Amino acid sequence: MLTFLRLVYILWIGLRYRLDELVLSGIQHPWAHALLKIACLGRRPRRARGERLRLALETLGPIYVKFGQVLSTRRDLVPQDIADELARLQDRVPPFPSDQAADIIHESLGKAPQDLFARFERDPVASASIAQVHFAVLHDGREVAVKVLRPGMREAIERDLKLLRTLAGLVERLAPDGRRLKPREVVAEFDKYLHDELDLIREAANCSQLRRNFGPDTGRAHLLRVPEVVWEYCASQVFTMERMRGVPVSQVDRLRALGVDIPLLARQGVEIFFMQVFTDGFFHADMHPGNIYVSDDPDTLGRYIALDFGIVGSLSEFDKNYLAQNFLAFFRRDYRRVAQLHIESGWVPPTTREEELEGAVRAVCEPYFDRPLAEISLGQVLLRLFQTSRRFNVEIQPQLVLLQKTLLNVEGMGRELDPNLDLWQTAKPFLEKWMHQRVGLRGLRQRLDQEASQWAQILPQIPRLAYARLNHPDPGPAMRTELERLRRAQDRSNRLLAVLCGILAAGLGVAVWALTRGGGV
């Protein structure tokens, strides 16, 4: 009943903000235009369509705000006016009262903000769907940003997740592709990441890990800056980190005025994404422009700054190898290898004809090569691949849904920075180098180094284990004797069973003969 009422509420919000007009106006069909005239009844909405959509998403809650954040980066799929309005969801969601933020800090850290910090700015500097941020100064002079979780978030998310689970169950049972798409598993994956985002201690740990992955000793510090965690001022509802100064990545004109090399910045963004995915298997999975800044400090000018670590993704070694081989096969236009990888991984039935899948993938991807990013919509490529995969019963992998979302974010940012960026040529050299390191002598040496600690414990034991094995009586003769005994017992059982079957058959024959004789009398 609660789920049904929530669905009714969502429909009511849609009608309140006249989203029916927004949907019907985008459908090119005579019936849609007729319904639009009936729905409007001669009235026109007072607000612009983008503003109405943004307000509706803000009213519905954090899940819908996140949906709007993703849409705002896809200016190739969403009209310009709507994308501009949805971009306000990235860091300009209406804040909650500062008194509530102070109470949460007091409850979580045991002291009021004015006692914990030398200075605490009560007005938030940024407000997002899950939390808001206040600037502060520690007593030792360090400038920090204090992130405070919105009150009532867990209840709001649980309410919407119930609705998503219900809808996923209906899709799985009723839609032709329901089982293949695994909607319930996808919702479960979404559930996991949303609940992870509600625990700010987990977010602080994610931040610390990403900072370590791009630390000074990694050779990648020139690509990405990650704030330092101030662990003494962290709790499940409060996350305190080093204050970072920079320019939002979406403000291209301002970056250009500062002297930032925009094409280089776009290429480095793609490299950072692939580095996190394939080298670390641990990637920032909420890379919309509100969370990515560019340093304006003269010492680190043009370096990316990552913020908001509530959603991160991780991949197994199998997933990384499989994805890297798929990407390389795509970049090399080796569609036969793409088909083989799908069959080998079990993502398509083993009876799938390799040459048919190869031809289908070629028809989707070939038209998009040798074109600048401005003329390529990865969203459209994925949509066509999805439509093609239906023919071959390709199973959607829930663990890769987050990666697909992040890839769309990266494409959206790359499109804003440099429309002429060639996504394929930027990623291909990195993946080739990565694969060479994995399968070459360097990769072998790295894996031996990783296993060295285990081998150091096992190797000294090998002589003793070998002596014990050689000194142990050979179990072969005893095993052969036991097998022979079992064979003879099986033979006796078979002979006894044959005799019993013969007796039973003879008894049945006598019974039938007797009945026949009796019938004749």
Disulfide bonds with the S-S distance in Angstrom:
none
